[in-house]
Amino acid sequence: MSEVVGKKSSLVWAVHLSVVLLVAAWVFPTVGLFVSSFRTGDQIASSGWWSALSTQERQNPAIRISGDEVERDGMFVIEGDLFENSSVSVSAWGTSSRETEAYGPGDVADLGDGETLVLSEEGRFVLSGPESFEGERLPRIFSTVSSPPDFTLENYRNVLFSSTAAAGIGKSFINTLTVSIPATIIPILIAAFAAYALAWMDFPGRALLIAAVVGLLVVPLQLALIPLLQLHNDIGIGKGYLGTWLAHTGFGLPLAIYLLRNYMVGLPKDIIENARVDGATDFQIFVKIVLPLSFPALASFAIFQFLWTWNDLLVALVFLGTDDDTLVLTGRLVNLLGSRGGQWEILATSAFVSIAIPLVVFFSMQRYLVRGLLAGSVK
């Protein structure tokens, strides 16, 4: 024996390690995007998503104090709160850009001419002086603050239900569903019938049709876009959902027919022949025998076709345009990158919304796919 019983070979360990690394490389960015979609813009800019559950410390830009002046015990005093968010706490502060952490919370800063400034840990300041501050330029405060973990649903409300065209992607979400669902169902219906005919029906020219399907697999999508759009305009379809569905159907049919035909050819021949002996027609054999047995292949193509149509940008731009009423999610995200490049919370939320449906479809169809693969394996 070259190996000890029960001891795994190094190749098995290498395969397991590779799978773990691939899963981690896919899961970690998705988790990070999900966590970032619930964080504020300041926290995203100041720390990574892995530190979302810990206290965040950041240096705020300079804030010029303001407030109403009152006279108290012969001194002129201005009081107020430096921050709108009362949950932050000041760890250090200063009045000069060269010394942003010169003082701690509660320390008194001497501004000269008898003027003093105090900043508490909660962000409340007190500016006092022997003379009125009327007409004077009040000092700025540079602060380093600590804030507890902060999660919010405001990002999703802003993204999904905002009335502005730049932020609201609710309409684009519906547009993408309108494109993806029919563009997934139509090719499957047509390809299933065509695959059965090419696999189990004898007719002249079948081999040439199979060769043509294989040849269409290598036709570049970009090569056919403009001629197909011209054809749509000539027959009166123009730009719209119908033209987009037909375009996705045409681009997806070769792969669908090829995959389904190869799967149906591998089905047990005895089942088909016994059904024909019993008097079943080709349509009955297809609907009652071949289609249920081909569910794993149908589910596989449905996953890939839905993911392709959902993430598509090129076909949607060509056959739908860039109007807000027909713009899909991928097009909306491109616009957000241009108009909201600094608002990372909006970008993270929009990106996660765009991948949420594909994730749900993938995992739900994967469960049915595994069930279909196991069905009939044991008599």
Secondary structure, 3 states (H helix, E strand, C coil): CCCCCCCCCHHHHHHHHHHHHHHHHHHHHHHHHHHHCCECHHHHHHCCHHHCCCCEEEECCCEECCCCEEEECCEEEEEEECCCCCCCEEEEEECECCECCCECCCCEEEEECCEEEEECCCCEEEEEECCCCCCCCCCEEEEEEEECCCECCHHHHHHHHCCCCCCCCHHHHHHHHHHHHHHHHHHHHHHHHHHHHHHHCCCCCHHHHHHHHHHHCCCCHHHHHHHHHHHHHHCCCCCCHHHHHHHHHHHHHHHHHHHHHHHHHCCCHHHHHHHHHCCCCHHHHHHHHHHHHCHHHHHHHHHHHHHHHHHCCHHHHHHHCCCCCCCCHHHHHHHHHHHCCCCHHHHHHHHHHHHHHHHHHHHHHHHHHHHHHHCCCCC
